Amino acid sequence: MPTLGSTSLLEEFSSCTPNASSGSVRAAMPRNHGRKGKPVAKRRFQRGCFQLKDGMAYAFYYEDCQLGDGTLASRRVRRFIGHVGPGGISERAARREHNRIMQAVNRQRGSVAPAAPGRAFAECVADWRAAIAPTLSPATVRQYEINLKKHILPKFKDAPPNTLDVGTLQQFATGLRKTLSRKTVMNILGAVFAILEYAGRTGTQVSKVRFADIRLGSETIGTDTAFFTREQAARIIQAAPEPYQTMFAVAWATAMRAGELLALTTADLDFAHKTITVNKSADDRTREIRQPKTPASIARLPMPAALEATLKNYLSRSWQPNPSGLLFPNRRGTRPRLRDNVVRYGLKPVLRKLGLPACEVGLHAFRHGLASELASQGVSLPTLQAQMRHADVRTTLEVYAHVMPDSQRRAVEGAAIGTVVPIGTEMQH
């Protein structure tokens, strides 16, 4: 059977004779680094040498050893992997074992795999910014940039992309979880994976690591997201002046996101088929109209009869024509309204007037309120997902998890057996 591997590497490990016994070690001339009793600094990364000879597979590599006087030295090692062929392991399995051995050796030595010349993670970020960021919504890019500046680049700016392996990213995520929520850490890792994925597609050597390889632990129970009940939403809509009254009515009946709501045009309203088309979104800061959050966000939503009447009344009495045909334009009729201004001047004054909590409440409370109402009514999961336009059904399941405690409480209340015992009285058995 022919010998595999690099001849130059075999010459490098010439002091390890092929006739040595399995697992034998022969130390080369010790290299005294003058670091008595101290760990060696990061060492040269090794790929080692895989040798197949006479049906036996070997791994050749260097390892650190501590001499009797406490100094550290490198020695050459030949390690027997196994018999290859009938009754033994396959050559492919032997090579996998060789790679596993080398990974363990390099981790112990603190070695880092070399990157392609001149490539570092920061350069991958620059490529992503130039090619991918312009295709994303401004809000998404802003979130990526916040995570890059605050968490990612301070840690991995100069790191070669192929060193961001499972172990490195797991340690990174574990450190973040000490102070951040699971969802926040997922968003941060999402930015890392997006940049590495693009770098890999453009030919840069990257580690083959997946989101599923990282363990983030369970999320602790926190404060529930603010939402309006059906009764609260009705009171808010009734008390709000136009155009906010119609705006809030649309928000509740359709569960649109704020950007989608503010980007609506009269052309999106189909009174003949009683539908509303969602196919664009206004950015929170620039008010630029772009595609919605995800492809799943594009849909035709049903227009309930009550909403149809509200919209027709608004268009005939309050709506002002504008060049873009925006349903809720700013006062000049030139651009969509800013979400912050809608909340500040349209929603919160009504909440304070009605005596409802106004802190940390925004337009999303209408969306979350409708989702909770539908879930509590027992609407099927596919129907709720279609109405909410969630790209991932797990997001829809979170809505059910949100309303479950109240449903669970009602169910248990209905099944409970009540026994009133006066204080100080013993129960009779």
N, C-alpha and C positions, 0 to 999 in steps of 0.2 A: 504494500500500500504506500503511495507516495507521501512524502512529508509536506505538510502545508505550513504556510506562514512565511514571513519575510526573512530572507537570508541574512540581511544586515542585522536584524534583531537577534537572530540565532547566534551570530558572531558576537554580538554585544553580551549575550549570556553564555559565552563559551566556557566560563568556569564551572557551569552546571553540566556535568557530563551526563549523556543520555542513559548510561548504564547504572546511574545511581539508583538506589532503592526508592520506592514510592514515598513521596512526601519528604525526600531528603533535602537538606539545606546546607549550602556551603557558603560561608561568609567570605566576601571579597575583602580587600584591604580596608580596614575601618577608616572612615573619614571623620576625624574629630572636629566637631563644630564649636567646641569650647562652651557648650551649653549643658553643663553638668546638672543632671537631674531636672532639666527644663524641657518642655515640649519643643519640637522642631518647628520652625516657621513653615509657611506654605511651601510645598515641594513641587517639583516638576510633575505635571500630570502624566500618568502612564496608561497606555493601552495594552501594555504587556505583549507577550508573544504566545500564540497558541501553536502547539506542535502535536502532530499525529504521527507516531512512529511505531511500527510493528503492532498495530491494533490498540495502542495505548495513547491516551490523550494527556497532554501536560500543559500547564500554564507557567510561564516564566515571567518574573517581575522582580522589582526591588521592594524591600520593606525596611522600616526603621527598627533598630534593636538597641537595647541599652546594654552597654558593656559592664564588666565587673567594677570598673572605677567610676561608674555613674555617667559616663559620656555616651552620647548617642552617635550611632553610625548607621550606614545603609549596607544592606547585604543582598546578594542576589539569591533568589529562591526559585527552585523548580518544584511545582506542586502537581502531584498525580491527580487527574480528574476522574478517570475511569477507563474501563475497557470498551472499545468501540467495535460494534459488529454483532454477529449472532450471539445471543445470550447476554449482551451488554447494552450500552446506551447508543443512541444514534449520534452521528457527527454533529448534527444540528443541536441536539441537547447538550453535547459537550461544549460547543461554542457558547451556548447560552450560559452554561455554568462558568466558563472562563470570563465572560462579561460580568457576571454577578460577583465573582472573586475580585475583579479589577475595581468594580465600583466600591466594594468594601475597603480595599487597600487604599484607594484614593481618598475616601472619606476619612480614614484613620490618619492619613498623612496631611490632611488639609489641602489636598491638591485641587486645582480648579481646571476644568477643561478649557483649552484655548479656543478663542472665538475666531471667526474669520478675520483676516487682517483689517484693522481699522474699524471693526464693528463693535458697538456697545449698545445697551438697551436704549440709551438716550437717542441714538441715531435711528433706531427702529421707531421711536416715538415721533421723531421729526418726519420720517417717511409716512407714518400713519396720519399725521396732521395734514400733510400735503395732499395725500391721495384719498383718504377715507373720511376724515372729519367734514369736508365740504358737502358730503352726501347725507350727513346726519342733520337732525334738527338742532338749532342753536341751543336749545335747553339741554339736549343730550350731550353736546360738546362741552357746554359749561360744566356739567357734572363731571365729565371725564377730566377736564382740566383741573378742577378742584381736587379730585382724588390724586391726579398725577403730581400736582404741586405739593400737597400736604402729606401724602403717604408713600407714593410709589417711587418717584424720582429720588427723593432723599435716600432711599434704601437701595435702589437698583440702577442709578444713573450710569455708572461706569461698568456695570456687570455685563459680561458676555451673555447674549440671549440663551445660549445653550446650557448655561449654568442654572437657569431658573427651573429646576427640576421639582419633583414632588416634595422632597425633603425641604428644600429652600422655601418654596411657597407655603408649605404647611407651617413651618416656623413663623413665617411672616404673618399668616392668617391667625395663628394662635396668639401671637403678640397683639394683634389688633383686637381680638375678641376680649381682651382684658378690659378694654374701655369702650368698645363700640358694639352695637347690636349686630346680630347675625345678618340681617338684611343689608346693613351698611357695609359690612365686610364682603358680602357677596357682590355688591356694586363695585367695590374697589378691585376685587379679583376679576370681575367682569372686564374692567378696563385693561388689566394686565393680559388676560387671555385674548382680548380683541386685538391688541397690538402684536402679541406674539403670533397670532393666527395669520395676520397680514404679512408679518416678517417672514414666516415660513413659506407662504405662497409666493413670495418674491425671491426665494432662493437662499435666505439666511438660515443658518443651522440653528434650530431651536429644540428645546427638550419636548419630548412627546408626553405632555402632561394634560390631563383632562380635569374639568370641574369636579367630576365625580371622585377624583383621587384625593380631594381635600376634605378634611373633616372639620366642620365648624361648630359642632355641638348643637344642642337644642336652644331655641329662643326662649328667653324668660318672658313671663306674662307681663305685659306693660299696660300703659294707658290705652284704652280703646280710641280708635279714630272717631273724631266728632261726626255726628250725622243727625239729620232731622227726622223726626217721626212723621208719619203721614199727617197727623193733626197739626204739628208744628209747621210743616211745609204749607199747609192750607192757610194757616193764619198769616204766615210771612207773605205769601203771594197776595192775599187779600189786602194787607196793609201797605204793600209797596206801591209807589207811584210808577207811572210809565217812564222809560221803557223797561224798568226793572221788573215790573209786575209780569210782563210777558216773558222776559228773559228768565226769571225764576220758574215760571210755569213750564217753559221748555226744558230747563235744567232738570226739574223733577220728573217730568213725563218721559224723557228720553235717556236720562242718566249720562248725558254728554259730559265730556271733560271741558274744563273752562276754555281752553284754546279752541276747541271744536265749536263750542257755543258761540264764541265771539267772532268766529270766521264764517258763520252761516250767512248765506245770501238768499234773496227771495227766489232765485232759481232752484234752490235746494228744496223748496216746498212744493210738493205735488199733491194738490187738493183732490185731483181726480182719483188717484190711487191711495190717497190718505197715507203718504209716506214722507219722511224727511231724509235726505241724503247727507251722509257724513263722509266727506272726502278731502278735508283740508283742516288746518289748525293754525291759529295765530300765535306767534311767539310771545311769551310773557313780557319780554323786554323790548325787542325791536318792533313788535307787532307785524313782522313779516309773515305772510301767509305761505305755509309750506304743507307738505304731506303730513298726515296724522302720525301718531306715535308709532304704530306698527301697521303692516298690511292688513291685519285682522281688524283694525279700527275702521277701515273703509266699509260702509254698509248702508243699507236703506232700513231705517227704523220706522215702526208703525206710528201713525199720528192718531192718538185717541180722539174721540169725538169732542170731548171737553177742550182739548188743546186746539183742535181745528177751529172751534168757535172763538177761542181766545186770540189765535193768530189772525183770523179774518177781521176781528174787531180792531186789533192793533194796526193792521195794514191800512184799514179804511180811516182810522181816526188819529193815530199817533205817528206812524212811520213817515219819515221824510225821504223822498227819492235821493239817491246819491250815485256817483259815477260807477262805483263797484257793485252796487246793488246790495250792500251789506244790510243785514237785517237789524243789527244793533251797532250802527256806526258811532264814532265820536261826535261831539257837538258840531264840528265843522263838516261832518259827512265825508271825510277824506280817508280815514283809517279805522281799523277796529279799535274798540275801547281797550284800555289797559285793565287787566284783571285786578290789580291792586286797587285801582280807582273804583272799580265796580264794587269791590268788597268794602272799601273805606266809605264811599259816599252813597252806595245803594243798599248794601246788605246790613252792615252793622248798625246804622241808625234805626232800622226797622227792628233788629233784634233787641236793642236797648229799649225801644218804645214798648215792645211786647214783654219785656222782662225776661228774655231768654239769654242764656250765656253767649257772650260775644267774643270771648278770648279764644284764640287759636281756632277760629271757625272761618271757613271760606266757602267758595262755590262748590267745592268737592263734597261738602256735607249733603247737598242735594243728591249727587250721584250715589254716595254711600247709603243715603237714606232709602232711595228707591230699591237698591240691591238688597238691603236688609228687609224691606217690606215684602219684596217678592219671595225671598228665601223663607221668611216666616209664614208665608201663605202656602208653602210647599211646592212652589214652582220647580219644575224639573231642572236638573243641572244643565243639560244642553240648551234649554230655553233661556236660563239665566245667563249662561256664557254668551249666547248670541246677542242678548240685549246689552250686556255690559261690554261686549266685543273684547273679551280677554284673549290674548294670544295663547296663554297657558291655562289649562283647566285648573291647575293648582291654585291660581289666583282666585278663581271662582269658588273653589272649595273653602278658601279662607273666609269668604262671606258667610257660608254655611256655618263654619266654626264660630263666627262672631255671634250669630243669632242662636246658636245651639244652647248656650247656658240658660237663656230665658225660656226656650221651648222645653228644655230639660226640667227647669224649675216647675213649669206648669204641669208637665207630665207627672212629676213626683208629687206635686200638691194634690193632683187628682187621685193618685193611688194611695195617699197617706191615710192612716187610720188615726183619727183624733181621739185622744183620751185626756180629759181635763181633770187634773188632780189638785185639790186645794193645797196651798202651801202648808207644810207641817203635817200632812195626812199621809199615812203609809198606804201603798197600794195593796189590795187584797189579792193573794195568789190562790 
